[in-house]
Amino acid sequence: MRLTLFIDGQAPEQARLGETVQAWCDRRLGGGCRVEVLDVRGWPVGTENIPVLATPALSLDATGRLVVGDLSDVSAALAALGCVSPAA
């Protein structure tokens, strides 16, 4: 499974979010997950087809599903994406 995490690198609370999501996936999903972190501040002005309007946002690449907002409950975010059951 591949996830993309969109962050705003200027926001301190988002700085370690990629590591947090990856660590949760490694513990709970046995390492069968890859998390790619993209900092939206690094995108050129006028870039078309940016899939997010707010950060942080977590996307399941296989389906294009997206969760936006507080991702501190990684289990709930992945359940919303359909990756795990809500009790995981």
MMTF fields as JSON, N, C-alpha, C and O atoms, coordinates in Angstrom:
{
  "mmtfVersion": "1.0.0",
  "mmtfProducer": "UNKNOWN",
  "numBonds": 351,
  "numAtoms": 352,
  "numGroups": 88,
  "numChains": 1,
  "numModels": 1,
  "chainsPerModel": [1],
  "groupsPerChain": [88],
  "chainIdList": ["A"],
  "bondAtomList": [4, 2, 8, 6, 12, 10, 16, 14, 20, 18, 24, 22, 28, 26, 32, 30, 36, 34, 40, 38, 44, 42, 48, 46, 52, 50, 56, 54, 60, 58, 64, 62, 68, 66, 72, 70, 76, 74, 80, 78, 84, 82, 88, 86, 92, 90, 96, 94, 100, 98, 104, 102, 108, 106, 112, 110, 116, 114, 120, 118, 124, 122, 128, 126, 132, 130, 136, 134, 140, 138, 144, 142, 148, 146, 152, 150, 156, 154, 160, 158, 164, 162, 168, 166, 172, 170, 176, 174, 180, 178, 184, 182, 188, 186, 192, 190, 196, 194, 200, 198, 204, 202, 208, 206, 212, 210, 216, 214, 220, 218, 224, 222, 228, 226, 232, 230, 236, 234, 240, 238, 244, 242, 248, 246, 252, 250, 256, 254, 260, 258, 264, 262, 268, 266, 272, 270, 276, 274, 280, 278, 284, 282, 288, 286, 292, 290, 296, 294, 300, 298, 304, 302, 308, 306, 312, 310, 316, 314, 320, 318, 324, 322, 328, 326, 332, 330, 336, 334, 340, 338, 344, 342, 348, 346],
  "bondOrderList": [1, 1, 1, 1, 1, 1, 1, 1, 1, 1, 1, 1, 1, 1, 1, 1, 1, 1, 1, 1, 1, 1, 1, 1, 1, 1, 1, 1, 1, 1, 1, 1, 1, 1, 1, 1, 1, 1, 1, 1, 1, 1, 1, 1, 1, 1, 1, 1, 1, 1, 1, 1, 1, 1, 1, 1, 1, 1, 1, 1, 1, 1, 1, 1, 1, 1, 1, 1, 1, 1, 1, 1, 1, 1, 1, 1, 1, 1, 1, 1, 1, 1, 1, 1, 1, 1, 1],
  "groupList": [{"groupName": "MET", "atomNameList": ["N", "CA", "C", "O"], "elementList": ["N", "C", "C", "O"], "formalChargeList": [0, 0, 0, 0], "bondAtomList": [1, 0, 2, 1, 3, 2], "bondOrderList": [1, 1, 2], "singleLetterCode": "M", "chemCompType": "L-PEPTIDE LINKING"}, {"groupName": "ARG", "atomNameList": ["N", "CA", "C", "O"], "elementList": ["N", "C", "C", "O"], "formalChargeList": [0, 0, 0, 0], "bondAtomList": [1, 0, 2, 1, 3, 2], "bondOrderList": [1, 1, 2], "singleLetterCode": "R", "chemCompType": "L-PEPTIDE LINKING"}, {"groupName": "LEU", "atomNameList": ["N", "CA", "C", "O"], "elementList": ["N", "C", "C", "O"], "formalChargeList": [0, 0, 0, 0], "bondAtomList": [1, 0, 2, 1, 3, 2], "bondOrderList": [1, 1, 2], "singleLetterCode": "L", "chemCompType": "L-PEPTIDE LINKING"}, {"groupName": "THR", "atomNameList": ["N", "CA", "C", "O"], "elementList": ["N", "C", "C", "O"], "formalChargeList": [0, 0, 0, 0], "bondAtomList": [1, 0, 2, 1, 3, 2], "bondOrderList": [1, 1, 2], "singleLetterCode": "T", "chemCompType": "L-PEPTIDE LINKING"}, {"groupName": "PHE", "atomNameList": ["N", "CA", "C", "O"], "elementList": ["N", "C", "C", "O"], "formalChargeList": [0, 0, 0, 0], "bondAtomList": [1, 0, 2, 1, 3, 2], "bondOrderList": [1, 1, 2], "singleLetterCode": "F", "chemCompType": "L-PEPTIDE LINKING"}, {"groupName": "ILE", "atomNameList": ["N", "CA", "C", "O"], "elementList": ["N", "C", "C", "O"], "formalChargeList": [0, 0, 0, 0], "bondAtomList": [1, 0, 2, 1, 3, 2], "bondOrderList": [1, 1, 2], "singleLetterCode": "I", "chemCompType": "L-PEPTIDE LINKING"}, {"groupName": "ASP", "atomNameList": ["N", "CA", "C", "O"], "elementList": ["N", "C", "C", "O"], "formalChargeList": [0, 0, 0, 0], "bondAtomList": [1, 0, 2, 1, 3, 2], "bondOrderList": [1, 1, 2], "singleLetterCode": "D", "chemCompType": "L-PEPTIDE LINKING"}, {"groupName": "GLY", "atomNameList": ["N", "CA", "C", "O"], "elementList": ["N", "C", "C", "O"], "formalChargeList": [0, 0, 0, 0], "bondAtomList": [1, 0, 2, 1, 3, 2], "bondOrderList": [1, 1, 2], "singleLetterCode": "G", "chemCompType": "PEPTIDE LINKING"}, {"groupName": "GLN", "atomNameList": ["N", "CA", "C", "O"], "elementList": ["N", "C", "C", "O"], "formalChargeList": [0, 0, 0, 0], "bondAtomList": [1, 0, 2, 1, 3, 2], "bondOrderList": [1, 1, 2], "singleLetterCode": "Q", "chemCompType": "L-PEPTIDE LINKING"}, {"groupName": "ALA", "atomNameList": ["N", "CA", "C", "O"], "elementList": ["N", "C", "C", "O"], "formalChargeList": [0, 0, 0, 0], "bondAtomList": [1, 0, 2, 1, 3, 2], "bondOrderList": [1, 1, 2], "singleLetterCode": "A", "chemCompType": "L-PEPTIDE LINKING"}, {"groupName": "PRO", "atomNameList": ["N", "CA", "C", "O"], "elementList": ["N", "C", "C", "O"], "formalChargeList": [0, 0, 0, 0], "bondAtomList": [1, 0, 2, 1, 3, 2], "bondOrderList": [1, 1, 2], "singleLetterCode": "P", "chemCompType": "L-PEPTIDE LINKING"}, {"groupName": "GLU", "atomNameList": ["N", "CA", "C", "O"], "elementList": ["N", "C", "C", "O"], "formalChargeList": [0, 0, 0, 0], "bondAtomList": [1, 0, 2, 1, 3, 2], "bondOrderList": [1, 1, 2], "singleLetterCode": "E", "chemCompType": "L-PEPTIDE LINKING"}, {"groupName": "VAL", "atomNameList": ["N", "CA", "C", "O"], "elementList": ["N", "C", "C", "O"], "formalChargeList": [0, 0, 0, 0], "bondAtomList": [1, 0, 2, 1, 3, 2], "bondOrderList": [1, 1, 2], "singleLetterCode": "V", "chemCompType": "L-PEPTIDE LINKING"}, {"groupName": "TRP", "atomNameList": ["N", "CA", "C", "O"], "elementList": ["N", "C", "C", "O"], "formalChargeList": [0, 0, 0, 0], "bondAtomList": [1, 0, 2, 1, 3, 2], "bondOrderList": [1, 1, 2], "singleLetterCode": "W", "chemCompType": "L-PEPTIDE LINKING"}, {"groupName": "CYS", "atomNameList": ["N", "CA", "C", "O"], "elementList": ["N", "C", "C", "O"], "formalChargeList": [0, 0, 0, 0], "bondAtomList": [1, 0, 2, 1, 3, 2], "bondOrderList": [1, 1, 2], "singleLetterCode": "C", "chemCompType": "L-PEPTIDE LINKING"}, {"groupName": "ASN", "atomNameList": ["N", "CA", "C", "O"], "elementList": ["N", "C", "C", "O"], "formalChargeList": [0, 0, 0, 0], "bondAtomList": [1, 0, 2, 1, 3, 2], "bondOrderList": [1, 1, 2], "singleLetterCode": "N", "chemCompType": "L-PEPTIDE LINKING"}, {"groupName": "SER", "atomNameList": ["N", "CA", "C", "O"], "elementList": ["N", "C", "C", "O"], "formalChargeList": [0, 0, 0, 0], "bondAtomList": [1, 0, 2, 1, 3, 2], "bondOrderList": [1, 1, 2], "singleLetterCode": "S", "chemCompType": "L-PEPTIDE LINKING"}],
  "groupTypeList": [0, 1, 2, 3, 2, 4, 5, 6, 7, 8, 9, 10, 11, 8, 9, 1, 2, 7, 11, 3, 12, 8, 9, 13, 14, 6, 1, 1, 2, 7, 7, 7, 14, 1, 12, 11, 12, 2, 6, 12, 1, 7, 13, 10, 12, 7, 3, 11, 15, 5, 10, 12, 2, 9, 3, 10, 9, 2, 16, 2, 6, 9, 3, 7, 1, 2, 12, 12, 7, 6, 2, 16, 6, 12, 16, 9, 9, 2, 9, 9, 2, 7, 14, 12, 16, 10, 9, 9],
  "groupIdList": [1, 2, 3, 4, 5, 6, 7, 8, 9, 10, 11, 12, 13, 14, 15, 16, 17, 18, 19, 20, 21, 22, 23, 24, 25, 26, 27, 28, 29, 30, 31, 32, 33, 34, 35, 36, 37, 38, 39, 40, 41, 42, 43, 44, 45, 46, 47, 48, 49, 50, 51, 52, 53, 54, 55, 56, 57, 58, 59, 60, 61, 62, 63, 64, 65, 66, 67, 68, 69, 70, 71, 72, 73, 74, 75, 76, 77, 78, 79, 80, 81, 82, 83, 84, 85, 86, 87, 88],
  "secStructList": [7, 3, 3, 3, 3, 3, 3, 7, 6, 6, 7, 4, 4, 4, 6, 6, 2, 2, 2, 2, 2, 2, 2, 2, 2, 2, 2, 2, 2, 6, 6, 7, 7, 3, 3, 3, 3, 3, 3, 4, 4, 4, 1, 7, 6, 6, 7, 1, 7, 7, 7, 7, 1, 1, 1, 1, 3, 3, 3, 3, 6, 6, 6, 6, 3, 3, 3, 3, 1, 7, 7, 1, 7, 2, 2, 2, 2, 2, 2, 2, 2, 6, 1, 1, 7, 6, 6, 7],
  "xCoordList": [0.847, 0.0, 0.902, 1.931, 0.484, 1.256, 0.364, -0.745, 0.873, 0.179, 1.007, 2.237, 0.334, 1.014, 0.5, -0.706, 1.439, 1.112, 1.511, 2.684, 0.54, 0.782, 0.876, -0.045, 1.994, 2.191, 2.596, 2.964, 2.52, 3.054, 4.287, 4.167, 5.454, 6.701, 6.922, 7.781, 6.168, 6.292, 5.543, 5.783, 4.652, 3.86, 4.592, 4.755, 5.033, 5.844, 5.151, 5.809, 3.831, 3.133, 3.091, 2.8, 3.379, 3.366, 4.746, 4.867, 5.77, 7.144, 7.407, 8.108, 6.865, 7.143, 5.982, 6.025, 4.974, 3.778, 4.07, 3.51, 4.93, 5.283, 5.916, 5.602, 6.809, 7.454, 6.43, 6.494, 5.485, 4.455, 3.575, 3.295, 3.138, 2.289, 3.06, 2.524, 4.306, 5.114, 5.34, 5.239, 5.646, 5.879, 4.617, 4.693, 3.45, 2.19, 1.973, 1.63, 2.175, 1.986, 2.949, 2.557, 4.2, 5.183, 4.775, 4.894, 4.292, 3.871, 2.609, 2.546, 1.617, 0.301, 0.09, -0.729, 0.815, 0.606, 1.82, 1.868, 2.788, 3.931, 4.842, 5.488, 4.904, 5.81, 5.329, 6.101, 4.083, 3.565, 3.029, 2.138, 3.567, 3.059, 4.235, 5.238, 4.091, 5.117, 4.456, 3.431, 5.041, 4.503, 5.457, 6.625, 4.937, 5.707, 5.206, 4.001, 6.136, 5.777, 6.09, 7.212, 5.074, 5.253, 4.944, 3.862, 5.896, 5.727, 5.156, 5.814, 3.931, 3.275, 3.979, 3.797, 4.774, 5.529, 6.589, 7.024, 6.995, 8.019, 7.497, 8.281, 6.173, 5.608, 5.673, 5.452, 5.973, 6.033, 4.665, 3.626, 4.688, 3.453, 2.782, 3.447, 1.476, 0.739, 0.707, 0.21, 1.23, 1.184, -0.261, -1.089, -0.563, -1.922, -2.129, -1.18, -3.373, -3.782, -3.233, -2.979, -3.053, -2.67, -3.885, -4.956, -3.739, -4.912, -5.42, -6.418, -4.771, -5.204, -5.337, -4.616, -6.269, -6.466, -6.076, -5.935, -5.898, -5.531, -4.576, -4.58, -3.769, -2.834, -3.038, -3.533, -2.669, -2.162, -3.276, -4.447, -2.884, -3.812, -3.103, -1.932, -3.82, -3.268, -4.086, -5.313, -3.4, -4.066, -3.642, -2.465, -4.624, -4.352, -4.223, -5.209, -3.012, -2.744, -3.561, -3.944, -3.833, -4.549, -5.973, -6.501, -6.598, -7.989, -8.182, -9.21, -7.196, -7.331, -8.109, -8.325, -8.532, -9.239, -8.309, -7.091, -8.912, -8.127, -8.771, -9.987, -7.944, -8.378, -7.612, -6.39, -8.341, -7.731, -7.996, -9.086, -7.005, -7.207, -6.315, -5.201, -6.813, -6.061, -5.802, -6.732, -4.552, -4.192, -3.514, -2.809, -3.729, -3.08, -3.563, -2.831, -4.778, -5.281, -5.089, -5.988, -3.908, -3.549, -4.509, -4.886, -4.903, -5.83, -7.148, -7.661, -7.694, -8.953, -8.772, -9.659, -7.634, -7.38, -7.298, -7.866, -6.6, -6.481, -7.806, -8.102, -8.604, -9.939, -10.806, -11.565, -10.694, -11.463, -11.057, -11.873, -9.802, -9.322, -9.694, -9.541, -10.184, -10.543, -9.375, -9.45, -8.298, -7.088, -7.146, -6.618, -7.794, -7.891, -9.298, -10.052, -9.636, -10.942, -10.858, -9.771, -11.97, -11.948, -11.366, -10.898, -11.378, -10.844, -9.359, -8.79, -8.679, -7.258, -6.363, -5.145],
  "yCoordList": [-1.163, 0.0, 1.238, 1.286, 2.218, 3.457, 4.635, 4.796, 5.449, 6.632, 7.86, 7.807, 8.962, 10.23, 11.193, 11.392, 11.784, 12.757, 14.134, 14.387, 15.018, 16.392, 17.254, 17.28, 17.962, 18.815, 20.216, 20.456, 21.128, 22.473, 22.494, 22.524, 22.478, 22.396, 23.521, 23.41, 24.598, 25.711, 25.461, 26.152, 24.493, 24.215, 23.201, 22.045, 23.629, 22.739, 21.438, 20.405, 21.472, 20.255, 19.216, 18.047, 19.626, 18.686, 18.102, 17.166, 18.641, 18.251, 16.76, 16.166, 16.15, 14.737, 13.821, 12.625, 14.354, 13.569, 12.381, 11.301, 12.566, 11.467, 10.313, 9.152, 10.623, 9.591, 8.88, 7.665, 9.65, 9.08, 8.106, 7.006, 8.507, 7.644, 6.39, 5.284, 6.552, 5.399, 4.442, 3.227, 4.971, 4.112, 3.334, 2.149, 3.991, 3.305, 2.17, 1.051, 2.466, 1.445, 0.278, -0.878, 0.568, -0.493, -1.385, -2.608, -0.765, -1.537, -2.345, -3.526, -1.726, -2.347, -3.116, -4.034, -2.754, -3.394, -4.201, -4.663, -4.373, -5.216, -4.7, -5.491, -3.392, -2.807, -2.877, -2.585, -3.254, -3.349, -2.035, -2.019, -0.934, 0.38, 1.323, 1.289, 2.15, 3.162, 4.531, 4.762, 5.438, 6.78, 7.768, 7.88, 8.474, 9.518, 10.857, 11.11, 11.718, 13.024, 14.093, 14.184, 14.909, 16.009, 17.326, 17.506, 18.239, 19.564, 20.493, 20.768, 20.978, 21.813, 23.15, 23.8, 23.571, 24.826, 24.718, 25.729, 23.504, 23.294, 23.268, 23.235, 23.284, 23.247, 24.615, 25.623, 24.669, 25.96, 26.647, 25.99, 27.967, 28.74, 28.428, 28.349, 28.251, 27.968, 26.507, 26.162, 25.636, 24.209, 23.775, 24.068, 23.079, 22.613, 21.233, 20.481, 20.924, 19.608, 19.255, 18.086, 20.255, 19.962, 19.331, 19.937, 18.123, 17.396, 17.836, 17.294, 18.795, 19.206, 20.716, 21.468, 21.136, 22.558, 22.929, 24.112, 21.935, 22.168, 21.066, 19.966, 21.376, 20.4, 20.319, 21.27, 19.206, 17.995, 17.219, 17.31, 16.464, 15.602, 14.287, 14.272, 13.197, 11.87, 11.202, 11.143, 10.699, 10.108, 8.657, 8.319, 7.808, 6.421, 6.423, 6.61, 6.217, 6.371, 5.438, 5.817, 4.228, 3.25, 3.682, 3.336, 4.436, 4.826, 6.322, 6.754, 7.103, 8.551, 9.145, 10.356, 8.301, 8.805, 9.715, 9.534, 10.705, 11.715, 12.042, 12.21, 12.13, 12.568, 13.853, 13.905, 14.883, 16.187, 16.581, 16.348, 17.176, 17.713, 17.047, 16.623, 16.961, 16.409, 14.923, 14.117, 14.574, 13.177, 12.543, 11.543, 13.129, 12.598, 11.185, 10.418, 10.838, 9.476, 8.749, 8.716, 8.172, 7.528, 6.394, 6.206, 5.646, 4.533, 5.021, 4.41, 6.104, 6.651, 7.176, 7.013, 7.805, 8.325, 7.184, 7.279, 6.112, 4.973, 4.234, 3.695, 4.205, 3.613, 4.431, 3.871, 5.759, 6.618, 6.413, 6.581, 6.053, 5.77, 4.365, 4.033, 3.537, 2.162, 1.209, 0.108, 1.609, 0.76, -0.274, -1.378, 0.096, -0.792, -0.691, 0.223, -1.645, -1.558, -0.509, -0.266, 0.117, 1.151, 0.724, 1.574, -0.559, -1.042, -1.3, -1.639, -1.156, -1.512, -0.624, -0.801],
  "zCoordList": [0.0, 0.0, 0.0, 0.674, -0.769, -0.849, -0.443, -0.951, 0.481, 0.954, 0.616, 0.622, 0.322, 0.123, 1.184, 1.337, 1.91, 2.938, 2.44, 2.165, 2.327, 1.902, 3.147, 3.963, 3.294, 4.461, 4.036, 2.886, 4.984, 4.841, 5.732, 6.957, 5.137, 5.875, 6.865, 7.74, 6.748, 7.671, 8.983, 9.973, 8.996, 10.192, 11.072, 10.682, 12.255, 13.099, 13.489, 13.615, 13.684, 14.089, 12.977, 13.233, 11.744, 10.621, 10.326, 9.536, 10.946, 10.634, 10.803, 9.984, 11.839, 12.105, 11.746, 12.034, 11.136, 10.836, 9.919, 10.113, 8.936, 8.04, 8.782, 8.517, 9.714, 10.523, 11.406, 11.591, 11.949, 12.81, 12.034, 12.51, 10.839, 10.012, 9.596, 9.667, 9.164, 8.745, 9.908, 9.734, 11.093, 12.259, 12.618, 12.942, 12.564, 12.859, 11.861, 12.245, 10.587, 9.547, 9.738, 9.579, 10.077, 10.291, 11.459, 11.384, 12.546, 13.723, 13.459, 13.8, 12.863, 12.734, 11.441, 11.394, 10.392, 9.095, 8.647, 7.507, 9.52, 9.226, 8.125, 7.437, 7.95, 6.971, 5.536, 4.623, 5.306, 3.952, 3.422, 2.573, 3.919, 3.556, 3.31, 4.022, 2.301, 2.018, 2.084, 1.442, 2.861, 3.011, 2.338, 2.71, 1.35, 0.678, 1.199, 1.222, 1.619, 2.157, 1.124, 0.624, 0.808, -0.139, 0.556, 1.114, 0.518, 1.111, 0.045, -0.958, 0.259, -0.75, -0.937, -1.966, 0.032, -0.108, -1.207, -1.759, -1.513, -2.521, -3.942, -4.891, -4.103, -5.444, -6.088, -5.418, -7.373, -8.067, -8.107, -8.173, -8.065, -8.172, -9.501, -10.534, -9.477, -10.703, -11.086, -12.158, -10.228, -10.534, -10.669, -9.806, -11.751, -11.976, -11.371, -11.148, -11.116, -10.628, -9.248, -8.959, -8.403, -7.03, -6.363, -6.339, -5.82, -5.32, -3.952, -3.478, -3.303, -1.963, -1.865, -2.52, -1.036, -0.785, 0.635, 0.946, 1.506, 2.893, 3.331, 2.779, 4.321, 4.87, 6.372, 6.977, 6.984, 6.358, 5.666, 6.035, 4.668, 3.943, 3.643, 3.264, 3.815, 3.576, 2.485, 2.564, 1.464, 0.308, 0.135, 0.254, -0.147, -0.531, -2.042, -2.754, -2.53, -3.953, -4.838, -5.945, -4.367, -5.19, -5.517, -6.574, -4.614, -4.816, -5.035, -5.558, -4.636, -4.724, -3.563, -3.515, -2.625, -1.445, -0.651, -0.646, 0.024, 0.722, 2.063, 2.154, 3.105, 4.426, 4.727, 4.591, 5.136, 5.403, 6.845, 7.368, 7.485, 8.831, 9.85, 9.542, 11.057, 12.174, 11.941, 11.936, 11.753, 11.492, 12.704, 12.573, 13.892, 15.085, 15.425, 16.05, 15.023, 15.196, 13.868, 13.027, 13.696, 12.434, 12.113, 10.956, 13.12, 12.907, 12.303, 11.366, 12.827, 12.301, 10.883, 10.045, 10.608, 9.264, 8.253, 7.165, 8.602, 7.688, 7.542, 6.476, 8.605, 8.498, 7.551, 6.761, 7.628, 6.722, 5.265, 4.359, 5.044, 3.7, 3.244, 2.069, 4.169, 3.836, 3.888, 3.344, 4.531, 4.607, 5.727, 5.594, 6.831, 7.999, 8.544, 8.209, 9.388, 10.049, 11.151, 11.675, 11.517, 12.539, 13.872, 14.629, 14.184, 15.457, 15.421, 16.458, 14.261, 14.133, 14.949, 14.942]
}
